[in-house]
Amino acid sequence: MRKLGTIDQEQYQAAVTAPVTASHHGAKLAFDAPYAAEMARREMIRRYGLAAYSDGYHVITTISGKLQRSANQAVLDGLTTYDNRHGYRGPDQSLPALPGMDMTESWRSALAETSVIAGRIPALVSAVSEDGVELLLKDGSYRFMPWENGLRQARPYITENALGPKPATPADLLAPGDLIRVEQRRDNSLFLTQIPAAQAALVSLSPQDGAILSVVGGLGFQQSKFNRAIQAARQPGSNFKPFIYGAALEHGFTAASIINDAPVVFEDATLEDTWRPENDGGKFYGPTRLRWALTKSRNLVSIRLLQELGIQRAIDYASRFGFDPKKLAADLSLALGTQAITPMQLVTAYAAIANGGYRIHHYLIATIEDFHREQIFQANPDTVCRDCEADGSPPAEDPDRELSMEEILSQAERLPQAKRIMDARVAFILDSILKDVITKGTGRRARVLKRSDIAGKTGTTNGPTDAWFSGYNEDVVTSAWLGFDQNLLLGKREFGGSAALPIWIDFMRVALEDSPERAREIPEGIVNVRIDPKTGLLGKPGRPDAIFEYFRSELVPSASAEARHASNIRGNVGEGLQEQLF
């Protein structure tokens, strides 16, 4: 402007000496939901092509800010806790100082190129003393981190099952030039940390219509754009068992049916090794009721149950919940969850148990508005109707009765009804067993929530390499997964109940705050009778150890002969397999 003569020298000097008041202009985020935002972006591109970038659309999602913040923190805390159990892996990289050379510029350059990930701040060790380490931070400042702030406790990682001894001095752990990660605590002190090597995912839905309430696809979107909630197909392990047990309950088994928990070996000429499935801990418990077997996640009972039920029956039943039947293992390993499933597929399937037996479909975008804020799309999801008939249709109206205008408008606005895929009584009995998983079984840690209306199931795969927990009440259903992208071992003491369940608990503690605790309504056709816990038969009068059990009314056992196979079905071991029972 000065060169063009539009301002004079005095105006020019005043302008260049004035303070800079410009700032970045952009939308202010109320909460961080990058994985959900990317899912919405991809859906908009699918709908509108590249015009989605330029036509000024406004997208309103189903994500809850409160629950998304809780999910973000739960995943971060869960990964940090797991990571801390397995030791300190050392600095991200080392840029050692050379004698007689000032490495400050090299260190500053390295810090400038290193991003903050999940609150883990990059810092370079500039000096090491007996009391701690001097750090150069990204902003160019120097800070001191005392020995007590994570250095003393940093036992080195050796393997997933072993840690080294605690360091005696800071020099045992770090050296000048080490690029490490620190976190800043509320009192502004720095504490040694590291970026977890494992990953996790969490997704929660409304079981009534499938609205996605929160989704976290990994430790940090900046670190990895890969959304493990929808893209990572992993083995669910025992997290899949409820669908095997649901199929059995639909086909004549009861929660009191007895299956022998005993060793079994399968030989196949096409395989190098025989298959010898085991329970966790390697123990076998003999004749076991189905309720107790699922509560305690007995693998051998699940395999024998599937054998008696029939593999194809189980696959057909599981497909009702949205699982691709072509991708389900057509052998007895199906009982142990050996097929690959994403957390989104699993949580959507669990929603049917949570809502009493209805198939819902997850969705993220609630409404879309154009540039002028005119609504051009409104989600119309299949929704559970508790006052509807069993087939999911509205109650029949008297054809001769004249409808009022309110009834006409109400019918016009009625959402599509979710289809029933489970007998309401089966859903109730299965839910009652999954509540036992929390009160008496592998999900006992969740008792800390002090709720009687929550249910769920743990899952741990061979290795173990994957840890799961899926659970719910009538308002929120959530699946949490933890594992390594590279399918590395988690550690021999890591299970769904120790690695994934704490993430679920931390999230659900917040998610259930606005959900009143209420008992599940008992559907018609359910009876509750006293049985002998050892035989599953009706309990004889005066028997002190008799317990109550739920049955479909037509499947109540007699006092003399077990009626656990109303349909008299038998399973199929599978082509090419021969069984040896001990």
N, C-alpha and C positions, 0 to 999 in steps of 0.2 A: 504493500500500500504506500510505503514511503517512496519507493522507486517510481511508482505511477503518479505520485504527486497528490494523492487523495488525502494524505495527512502530512503535517509538517514535522520538523525534527523534534520539537517539544512534545507533540502527541506520541511520536514514535518512542521516545525515551520513557514516557510515562507508561506506555503499554508494555514494553519489555521488562520493566522493573516491577510491574504489578504482580501480586501473587496469583498462582494458577488456581482457579476455582472450578475448572471443568472436572466432571466425574463421569464414570461409565454409566450409560443409561440402559436399563434393561429391567426385565421383570424380576421382582423380589420373590424368592422362593420361601414359601411358608414351611416346607419340609423337603427333605431329600428323598426322591423316589426315582432314581435314574433308570432302574430296570423296568419299572412300570412305564416311564416316559418313553423308553425305547420300544416297548411292546405297543404302546399307543401310536407311535410314529409309524411303525411297520404296518399297523392296521390301516392307518390313514393313507399310506402309499398304496396299499392294496385296493382301497376303495376309490381313490381319486387320482392316482398316479402322481406325477411331479407337480401337478397343480396344488397338491397338499402343502407345498412349501411356499406358494406365492398368492394363494387366494384368500388368505386371512381367516382360516377356520378357527373356531374356538372349540376345544375338546374338553368335555367334563367327564372325568373317570369315576369309577366306583371306589377308588382308594380313600381310606380314612386317614387323615393326617395324624391323628393320635395313635392309631394302630401301626401306621408305617414307621413313625419314629420309634415306637416300641420294638418293632421287628428289626429295624436297623441296629438298635442297641443290643437286642438279645443275641443276634448273630455275632456281632463283634465281641460281646462278652463271652459267649460260648466258645468261639474260636480261641480267644485269648486264654481262657481257662484250660482248654485242652492243650494248647501250645506250651503253657507254663509247666504242665505236668511232664513234658518231654524234653526239657532242658534248653539251654542257650546254644544256638548254632553258630555263633560268632558274627563278626562284622559283615556287612553287605559286600564290601570290597576293602582293599588296603592300598593306600598310596603313601608308602613310607617316606619319611624325610631323608634326603641324601645329605651327607656331611658337607658343610660349607654352602648349602643352597637354601634359599628361602622358598618353601613350598606353598606359601600362602595363596598365591594366585592360582596355582594348580588345584588347591583344595577348594577355593571359591568357585572355580569353574565346575568342579565335580558336584558341588552342592547345588549350583544353579541348574544342573541337568537332572537332578534327582527330585522326584515329586513326593509330596506328602501323601501317604496312603493310609486311610482309616485312622487319621490322627497321629500316625507314627511320623515324627519329624526327623529328617535327616540331619546328622551332626557329625563333624570330623573331630577326632581326638587330636588335640594339639600338644598336650603334655599329660604325663601320668605321674602321680605322686602317691605317697602312702595313704593319704586321706581320700583320694578320689581322682577324677580326671577333669582336665580343662577342655572345653568343647568350643569349636567354631561353628556357629549356626548359619543358617541360610541367609539371614538378614545382615550378616557381617559382624554380629556381636559375639563376644566371648562369654561363656557361662561356666560355672563350676558345678559338677555333679558329684555329691559326696559318695563315699564308699557304701553307706547304708542304703542308698537309693537304687536298689536292684542289683548292684555289682556283687555284693557279698553273697546274695542268694542264687546267683547265676551258675548253677551246676551245668557243665557242658553236656550237650547231646552226644551220645555214643551210638545207640540204636534206638528203635521205637520202644524197646523194652529195658534199656539201660541208660543210666546217667553217670557222669564222672563225678569226682569229689568237688566239694565247694572250693572256690579259689581262696587262697590265703591272703593275697594282696591284689590290688587293681592290675598290677603288671602281669599277673597270671592270666588275665582275661583279655586285656586290651593293650595296644601300643600306639604311639603317635602315627598318624596317617590312616587309622582305621575309620571307615565311614560306618557309623552305627545308626540306630534308631532310638529316639527318646520320646517320651510323652510328657506334656506339661500338666502337672496336677493343679488343683484349684488354688493352692497356695503359691503357684508360679514356680514351684521347684521342678527340676527335671528328673525323670526316672527312666532307667534303662529298660528298653523293650525290644521287640523285633516284629517283623511282619510275619504273621502265622503262615506256615507252609501249607496247612490243610485249607480246605474250603468248606462252605456250608451254604445251605439254601433254606428258605422258609416261605411258605405261601399259605394264606388263610382266605377262606371264603365264607359267605353266608350260605348255610346249607338249605335255606329256604328258596333261593333263586339263583345261586351261583355267582353272585357279585363278588369280585376279587377285592378284599379289604386291605390286603398288604402283600407285597411280594419283594423278596430279597434274593438275588441270583448269585451272590458271592460276597467276598470280603469287601470289595470296592470296585465300582464301575470304572474308575480311572485305571485301576490295575488290570482289570479284565472285563471286556464287554460280553463275554460268554455268560448267558443267563442259565444257571444251573437249575433254576426252578422249572424251566420249560424245555431246555435243550439237553440236559444231562440225563441220559437214560441209565439208571443204575439198578442193581439187584436189590429188591426190597427186603429179602430175607423173610423173617417171621412177620413183618408188617403186612404181608399178603395173606397170612393164615385166616383172618376173619372171613375172607371170601370163600375159602374152602369149607370152613365150618358153616357158613351161611348156606352153601349148596347142600351140605349134609342135612342141616335142619329142615330145609325145604323138601328133601327126599326121604323123610321118615325117621331120621335119627333124632335124638333128643339130647338135651344138656346132660341127662343122666345116663346116656348110652355108655357102655363099658368097652374100651379098646385096650388091648394089652400093650403096655410100654415095655417092650423087650427088644433085644438086639435083632437086627435083620441085615442080611448081606445079599446084594444083587450081583450076579455075574452076567457079563455080556461078552460074547466072543469077539465083538468088534472093538472092545475097549482093552487097553493094556492092564488096567487095574480093576479090581472089584470095587463096588460102592458099598461102604460101610458107614451109613449115616449114624450120628450120635446125638444125644442131648448135650446141652451145655453142661460141662463138668464131667461128662462121661458116665453118669449113673443112669440106671434104669429102675423103674418103680412099679412094674407089674400092672395088673388091671387098673385102669384109670378112667374116671368119668370125663366126658368131653369138656364139661365146664372147667374142671380143674386142669385138664391138659392144655386148654387155650390160655387159662390164667397164668400157668407156669411155663407156657410155650414149649411143650414137650414135642420134640421133632419126630420121634418114633411113632407117637400116637397120630400125628398129622399125616405121616406117610401111610400108615395102615388104614387110617380113615379114608384117604384118597383112594387107596387100593380097593376098599369095599364099595365106595361111592361110584367109582368109575372115572377115569381121566376125562373122557369126552363130556360127561355130565358136568364136571367141574369147569371145564373150559367154556362150555355153552353158558353156564351160569355166570361166570366171571365176565363174559362179553356183555351181559346186561348192564354192567357198571361202566362201560366205555373202554375196557381193555380189548386190544386187538387180538382176536383168537389165533391169528396166524403167527403172532409173536409170543404166544404162551407155550411153555415147554410141554410137549405132548408125552410126558413121562412122569414118573412119581416124584422127580425133583421139583415139580410144580408146587408141591406141598410146602417146600422150603423157600419159595420165592426166588427161584434162580433166573427168571426172565427179567429183562431190562425195562424199567418203568421210570418216568419222570415224576418229580414231586407233584407237579400239577395234575397229572393223571391220577396219582394215588389219592390226593386230597379230594378230588372231585368224586372218586369212588366212595371214599369214607363219608362224604356228604349224604349219600343215600342211607347209610346206617343212622346218621345223626338226625335226619328228618323223618324217620319212620318208614323208609322204604321207597322213596321217590327218586327218579333219575333227574338230575339237574345238569346244566351245562354252564361252565364258567364263562364269564364275560367281564371285560374291563371298561369299555366305553359306554357310559350311560346316555349321554346326549352329544350331538354335534350341532354347532351354530355356524352360520355363514358370517361374512364380514360385517353384515348389518345386525348381527346378533339375533337373526331369525333362526328358529330351530328347524333343522333339515333332517335330523335323525333322532329317534328315541328308542332306546333298547326296550324290547318286549320279550323278556326271558320267560321260559317255562318256570312256573312258580308253584310251590306246594300249596295245595288247598286242603286244609284240615276238615272242612265241612263238605267236601266233595265225596262222591262215591269211590269205591275201591279202584275203579278203572281210571280215575283221574278226571272224569267228566263232571260237569256241574250236576247237582241234584235234579232229577226229572221234575218238570213242572206239569201241573194239571193242564192238558191241552184246551180244556173248556174255560179255564179261568182267564179273565181279561187282566193283562199286566198294567201296573201303574207306570207313569212316565219315569219315576225314579228307578223302577225295576228295569225298564227298557234301557235307560242310560247306564245303569249298573252293569247290565249284561254286555253292552257295547264296549265298556271300558275294562271288562274283565280280562286279566292277563291269561295267556295260554296256560293250561294246567299241566303240571309235571306228571309224567307217566309213572304209575306204580310198577316197580320191578322186583319188589320183595313182598312176601306175605307180611302184613302188619305184625302178626304174632311172631314170626321169625325175626323180624327187625327188633322187636321188643326183647326177645330172649337173648339175641346176640348182643344187644346193647347192655343187658344186665350182666353178661359175662365180661364184656369189656370194661364195665365199671369195677368188676372184681380184679381185673388186671391192675388197677390203680390201688384198690384197697388191700389186696392180698398178694399180688403177683409182681411181674417184672417192672411195672410202672409205679412202684410204691413211693418213689421220691415225690410224685405229684400230690401226695397227701398234704404237702406243705401248703397247698392252695386252700385246704379246708373247705372243699366243696363236695357235695354228695351227688351232683348232677354231671360230673365229668367222666369220660370214658376214653379208652385209647389202647394202643398196642405198640410195643417196642419192636425193633427189627435190627438184627445184626447178621452180616454175611460172613462167609468163610474168610478166615485170615486173622482177625476181622479187617475188612476193607471199607465197609459201609455201615454207618450207624443211623438209625431212623427212630422217630416217634411220630405217630399220627394219632390225634385225639380231638375231642369235641365236647360241646354241650349243644343244646338245641339252637343256639344263636351263632356260634362260631365253630368252624372246623379248620384245623391247622395241621400241616405236615412239616416236620423239620428233618433235614438230612445233614450229615457231616461226613467228609471223606477227603481223599486226595484226588485231584484230577488225573494223576498218573496211576491210580489204583494201587497205591502203596499201602503197606500194612499200617493200621492205626495203633497197634500195640495189643498185647495179649490180655490186658485188663480193661480194654475199652469195649463198651457195648452200647446198644441203643439207649439203655437206661442211664449210662454215665456220660455219654458224649452228646447225644441229640436231645434227650429228655430235658436237661437243664435249659436249653434254648427254648423249647416249647413252654416250659414252666414260666420263664421270665416274660415271654410274650403274652401268654394267657393270663398271667396275673393282672396285666393291664386290660387285655381284651374282655375279661369277664367282669370288670368293674361296673359296667352299665347293664349287665345281664343278670336279672334276678334269679336266684336259685329256686328251682322248681322240680318236683317229681315228674317223671314221665308217666303219661296216662296209659293205663293198662287196657289194651284193646279187647274187644269181645272175643270169646273163644279161648281165653287163657285161664288156666286153673293153677293154683298153687297148693301142692300137697306135700306131705312129709314122706321122705324116702330113706331107705337104708343107704348111707354113703358108700358102702363097700360093694353093693350089688346093683344099685340104681333102681331097685324094686320098691314098691310101696312099703313104708316102714310099719313094722308090726306094733300093735299097741304096747305101750310101756317101754319101748326101746329108747334108752337114754341118749344115744348118739344120733338119733334121727334128725334129718335136716329138711328144710323146705326147698322145693324146686319148682320152677315154672314149666308147664307143659301146654302144648296145644291140646285142647279138650279131647280130641280123638286119639291122642297118643299117650294118654296116661297109662303107665305100666300097671300090671297086675301085681298081686302079692306073691305069686308063685312062679311066674314065667316072664322073663324080660321081654318087653314089647318094643325093642329099640329099632326094629327093621319093619316098619309098617308096610313098606312096599317090597320087602324081601329082596332087596337089591344086593348085588355083589360086584366088586370092583374088577378092574382089568389091570394086571400088572404091567402090560405093555409088550409089544412085539420084540422078540429077541432077548427078553429078560427071563431069568429063572430065579426063583426065590428060595433061600435057605433060612428057615426060622430056627432060632435056638431057644 
